Every structure is written in C-alpha cells, then in structure tokens.
C-alpha cells in the first residue's frame, strides 16, 4: 500500500514538472505522445476510484502478480480505448487543463487508496482481489508508465522511486517465472523485459539462458 502511494505521488509530480511544449514529444509507449500517456493516467486514476468503490464478497481469484496477463502481441493502437485516449488527449489542447485534470482526479484516487481497508475485497476485470493486492499491482503500472513518461524528455523530471523500481522488477520476474541477470539494473530489467528498449549485445547474451522469451507484453 505504501509503495502505491510512493509511486503514484512520484508519477504525478513528474507530470506536473513537464513544460507545456514537451507534451507533444513522444513517450515510451509506441505511438503515444506524452499528452496521450497523461490522458491514459487520468483513465487509470478513474479505474482506481471505480474499483475501490466496487466491493466483492467472493474469494480472491488473483493477487498483485497474477492480476497481470501476458499478451500475445504489443498494442497496435487499433484498440477502441487506445484510439479514444489519443482523441481525448488532443481535445484538451491546453496542457495545463490535462495537467489539472490528472492532479484533481489523481489526488482523489490517492486519498481513496490511503483510506481503503487493505483486507477488503474488490472486483475488476471479472476478477476478485484484496485491496492490498490491487494497489500492489498498480505499483508496476505506475513505474512502467513513469519510465514511459520521461523516456524522450530532454530535461527528465522526477524519476521513479528506487523502491518502486525494485518491487516492479521482482513482480516482472514473478510473472516471467525467471530472474533477470544480476548485471541488469532494475530500470534496464523493466525496459528490456517489457520490450521498451532493445538489449545491448552483452545483455542479449546474458538473457540467452533465460527460460522465458522476452519481451513480455502485459495487459
């Protein structure tokens, strides 16, 4: 629960630090500008609020790690929600409005998370999990998107917190069922493991013995 707050606060702080002209620079999400990614974060914050207000009585079906599904292929931008996100982001026009909306709804999502009972059960995506596991799953979401946000910015704002990077690496390794080489930094493990960056020759050689084919596309 604490890592959720730490990661989410750092990500929102980074967005607040981005100058207006940089909102039209590419992000680390293929095909998305920074403004598109920030709009996606607004939708994510809405999802957090909705899920925390959706109690469930059934036994948990997934935890923070098994919540994540490995997809067959990376997104193409043809998904209706992805296309809607791009149109919504463009409709803001003034980056200040988008920044304000994220701060407004993002702050509410952060407060709701802090007030939630970690042992309570909630439902989302036709699954049931504890609040603690649901918010724990989002540590990986926030950390990856924080790396996406600053991927191509000339004056990178606040980076992801080290504790969030370390936990996200552990989660990705649990999803993969194998560990990354110890020579990989947490950042490199996440970027290479999810296909956000290409490994160097040495890194590719170190991955050669891995039991899982990387990258992993998560959804």
Residue pairs with C-beta under 8 A, 6 or more apart in sequence:
1 113
1 114
1 118
1 131
1 132
1 135
1 136
3 136
3 139
3 163
3 164
3 167
4 113
4 135
4 136
4 138
4 139
4 142
5 110
5 113
5 114
6 161
6 163
6 164
7 138
7 139
7 142
7 143
7 146
7 160
7 161
7 164
8 106
8 109
8 110
8 113
8 138
8 142
9 110
10 142
10 146
10 158
10 159
10 160
10 161
10 164
11 41
11 142
11 145
11 146
11 149
11 160
12 102
12 103
12 106
12 107
12 110
13 157
13 158
14 146
14 149
14 150
14 157
14 158
14 159
15 38
15 41
15 99
15 102
15 103
15 149
15 157
16 99
16 103
17 157
17 158
18 34
18 95
18 99
18 149
18 153
18 157
19 155
20 95
20 96
22 34
22 153
22 154
23 33
23 34
23 35
23 38
23 95
23 98
24 33
24 34
24 35
25 33
25 34
25 152
25 153
26 32
26 33
26 34
26 151
26 152
27 33
27 34
27 36
27 37
27 148
27 149
27 151
27 152
28 37
28 147
28 148
28 149
28 150
28 151
28 152
28 196
29 36
29 37
29 40
29 145
29 148
30 74
30 75
30 77
31 75
31 77
32 40
32 85
32 86
32 148
33 89
34 149
34 153
35 89
35 90
35 92
35 95
35 98
36 85
36 86
36 89
37 145
37 148
37 149
38 89
38 98
38 99
38 102
38 149
39 85
39 86
39 88
39 89
39 92
39 98
40 85
40 145
41 102
41 106
41 145
42 98
42 101
42 102
42 105
42 106
43 81
43 85
44 138
44 141
44 145
45 102
45 105
45 106
45 108
45 109
46 105
46 109
47 124
48 109
48 112
48 113
48 135
48 138
49 105
49 108
49 109
49 112
50 124
51 122
51 123
51 124
51 134
52 112
52 113
52 116
52 122
52 131
52 134
53 112
54 122
54 123
54 124
55 120
55 121
55 122
55 123
56 121
56 122
56 123
56 128
57 121
58 121
58 123
58 128
59 121
59 128
60 121
60 128
60 129
60 130
60 133
61 127
61 128
61 129
62 127
62 128
62 129
62 133
63 129
63 130
63 133
63 136
64 129
64 132
64 133
64 134
64 136
64 137
64 139
64 171
65 137
65 171
65 174
65 175
67 125
67 127
67 129
67 133
67 134
67 137
68 137
68 140
68 171
68 175
68 218
68 219
69 218
69 219
70 175
70 216
70 217
70 218
70 219
71 217
71 218
71 219
72 217
73 217
74 195
74 217
75 82
75 217
77 83
77 86
89 98
92 98
92 101
113 135
116 131
116 135
117 131
118 130
118 131
118 132
118 135
119 130
119 131
119 132
120 130
120 131
121 128
121 129
121 130
121 131
122 128
122 129
122 130
122 131
122 134
124 134
129 137
137 171
139 164
139 167
139 168
139 171
140 167
140 168
140 171
140 172
140 218
142 160
142 164
143 160
143 164
143 165
143 167
143 168
143 190
144 168
144 190
144 194
144 196
144 218
146 159
146 160
146 164
147 160
147 187
147 190
147 191
147 196
148 196
149 157
150 156
150 157
150 159
151 196
160 187
162 186
165 186
165 187
165 190
166 186
168 186
168 190
169 180
169 186
169 189
169 190
172 180
172 189
172 190
172 193
172 194
172 216
173 179
173 180
173 189
175 216
175 218
176 193
176 210
176 212
176 214
176 216
177 211
177 212
178 210
178 211
178 212
180 189
180 192
180 193
180 207
180 210
181 203
181 206
181 207
183 202
183 203
183 206
184 192
184 203
184 206
188 197
188 203
190 196
191 197
192 198
192 199
192 203
192 207
192 214
192 215
193 214
193 215
193 216
194 215
194 216
194 217
194 218
195 214
195 215
195 216
195 217
196 215
199 207
207 214
